[in-house]
């Protein structure tokens, strides 16, 4: 059974956003990598996909509804909305606009 979160992010201040979420994610055991124009967020488990953020591009991440990973990704998107325009939705009707 797949469960997917779809999202698109347009940063207002990418540098500040990365600084804030890196600190939060590292405390939760995640690792944040910056690779060229892409941000990769790796959870401390292999049971869900890593989240990729590439500005102004629709992307998705499969979490298979596994907790706490699904809710952490949703909270991450909500947190990023303080520093970016974030559109997001999932397979079950949750949305953030």
C-alpha positions in Angstrom: 0.0 0.0 0.0 1.5 3.3 -1.0 0.8 6.7 0.6 2.2 9.8 -1.1 2.5 13.4 -0.2 2.8 15.8 -3.2 4.3 19.3 -2.8 5.7 22.3 -4.5 7.8 24.9 -2.8 8.8 28.4 -3.8 11.2 30.0 -1.3 11.1 33.6 -0.2 14.4 33.2 1.7 15.9 29.8 1.1 19.0 30.4 3.2 17.0 31.3 6.3 14.6 28.4 5.7 17.4 25.8 5.5 19.0 27.2 8.6 15.8 26.8 10.6 14.7 23.4 9.4 18.2 21.9 9.5 18.4 22.5 13.2 14.9 21.0 13.8 15.5 18.0 11.6 18.9 17.2 13.1 17.3 17.1 16.6 14.8 14.6 15.2 17.6 12.4 13.7 17.1 13.5 10.1 20.0 14.6 7.9 19.7 17.6 5.5 21.9 17.7 2.4 22.2 20.5 -0.1 23.1 19.3 -3.6 23.2 22.0 -6.3 19.7 23.5 -6.3 18.2 20.6 -4.5 17.6 20.0 -0.8 17.5 16.3 0.3 16.0 15.4 3.7 16.9 11.9 4.8 15.0 10.3 7.7 16.7 8.0 10.2 15.0 5.0 8.7 14.8 3.1 5.4 11.1 2.5 5.7 10.1 5.8 4.0 11.6 7.8 1.1 13.8 10.7 1.6 12.2 14.1 0.8 13.6 16.1 -2.2 13.0 19.8 -2.4 13.6 21.5 -5.7 12.2 25.0 -6.0 9.2 25.6 -8.1 8.8 21.9 -9.1 6.1 19.4 -8.1 7.7 16.5 -6.2 6.4 13.7 -4.1 7.5 11.5 -1.2 6.1 8.0 -0.3 5.7 7.4 3.5 3.4 4.4 3.3 1.5 6.1 6.2 4.3 5.1 8.6 4.4 7.2 11.7 6.0 9.4 13.0 7.5 10.0 9.5 4.3 11.0 7.7 3.4 13.6 10.3 7.0 14.9 10.5 7.0 15.5 6.7 3.6 17.3 6.9 4.9 19.4 9.8 8.1 20.2 7.8 6.0 21.4 4.9 3.9 23.5 7.3 7.1 25.0 8.8 8.5 25.8 5.4 5.4 27.8 4.7 6.8 30.5 7.0 9.7 30.9 4.5 8.1 29.9 1.2 5.0 29.5 -0.8 4.0 25.8 -0.2 1.3 23.8 -1.9 0.9 20.3 -0.7 -1.7 17.4 -0.7 -1.8 13.7 0.0 -3.7 10.7 -1.3 -6.4 11.0 1.3 -7.4 14.7 0.9 -5.1 16.5 3.3 -3.9 19.8 1.7 -1.9 22.8 2.5 -2.2 25.9 0.3 
